Amino acid sequence: MLVFDIPLHPPHQTWHIATPGGSHRTFEARHDAVAFAAKLAARLDGAAGRAYLSIEGEDGKWRLFTPDLKAPLQT
C-alpha cells in the first residue's frame, strides 16, 4: 500500500511528493501537489497494491482519499 501525505501547511510552504523510485517532486502550491499525487496514485493503484492520498484538512484532521479524490474513505 502506498500513501502520499499532503499537509495543509508544510515547512517553507513547499510541498514534497516522494515517488516510489526514491525521487521527489516539489510544488509551491498545494493544489499542484494534490493533482500530481492523485495522478501518480491512479497510475500506481493496482500495480503496487492500493495507492491513497492522505490530506490534512483545515481542522487539522487527516483524511484518506482514493486517487479519484471524490470522497474520504471511512476508516
C-alpha positions in Angstrom: 0.0 0.0 0.0 1.2 3.5 -0.9 0.1 6.6 0.8 1.0 10.1 -0.3 0.8 12.7 2.6 -0.2 16.2 1.8 -0.1 18.6 4.8 -2.1 21.8 5.0 0.9 24.0 5.9 4.3 22.3 5.2 7.6 23.9 6.2 8.5 26.8 4.0 5.2 26.5 2.1 6.7 23.9 -0.2 5.0 20.5 -0.8 7.2 17.5 -1.5 5.8 14.3 -3.0 8.1 11.3 -2.8 7.8 8.8 -5.6 8.3 5.0 -5.1 11.5 5.2 -7.1 13.2 7.3 -4.4 13.0 10.7 -6.2 10.6 13.5 -5.3 8.8 16.4 -6.8 8.5 19.8 -5.2 5.5 22.2 -5.6 4.9 25.7 -4.4 1.1 25.3 -4.5 -0.9 22.7 -2.6 -3.3 22.2 -5.4 -0.4 21.2 -7.7 0.9 18.8 -5.2 -2.5 17.2 -4.8 -3.1 16.9 -8.6 0.4 15.3 -9.1 -0.1 12.9 -6.2 -3.6 11.9 -7.5 -2.3 11.2 -11.0 0.6 9.2 -9.6 -1.6 7.3 -7.2 -4.0 6.5 -10.1 -1.1 5.2 -12.2 0.3 3.1 -9.3 -3.0 1.8 -7.9 -3.3 -1.9 -8.5 0.3 -2.3 -9.8 1.8 -1.9 -6.4 -1.2 -2.6 -4.2 -3.6 0.2 -3.3 -2.5 3.8 -3.5 -4.1 6.6 -1.4 -3.7 10.2 -0.6 -3.7 11.4 3.0 -4.7 15.0 3.0 -4.7 17.3 6.1 -7.8 19.4 6.4 -8.2 22.9 7.8 -9.5 21.3 11.0 -6.1 19.5 11.5 -7.6 16.1 10.7 -6.0 13.8 8.1 -8.4 12.1 5.7 -7.6 9.2 3.4 -8.7 9.5 -0.3 -8.6 7.2 -3.3 -6.8 8.5 -6.4 -10.1 9.9 -7.8 -10.4 12.3 -4.8 -14.2 12.1 -4.7 -14.8 11.3 -1.0 -12.7 10.4 2.0 -12.6 6.8 2.9 -14.4 5.6 6.0 -11.8 4.2 8.5 
